[in-house]
Amino acid sequence: MPLTVDDISKAILLLFRLGVCARFIYCMIRIGATEEESGQYKKRAKNVILFYIMAECIWQIKEILIWYYG
């Protein structure tokens, strides 16, 4: 069974989601572990969430464009 572009794009999206979840969990653990660095890791967790939102928006725009022009 050959891989299609759609299969590869779904795999990349899954990797994005897993990476964001892992990074967010890591930041939350670090916030609970160290009081001194909690501000730094709160900022990193916020940036992870912003990255995820932007990645999902870009991905949805790509899907809409492919559907509309394809």
Steps between C-alpha positions, in 0.01 A plus 500: 500500500673820387501808716311798373559866568189500718643219716827689543321823589290317762818352649663843518192644669507216752867571572417870555228411748711246688794739518286783633343275763839367611652848522200637691511213750875551543448872570226427753722251681787749509269773635403273789856389564682833520364821644788713369447410136121484502460834316728384223313173454160673513615714209622193314168323559315804366724500192430130445126568503540792259709282268233230505224748419701647213591157363138384506382821331759471226411134452128579471566782253704256291216248506244766400717616211556146377127428523403824327754492218545125478 
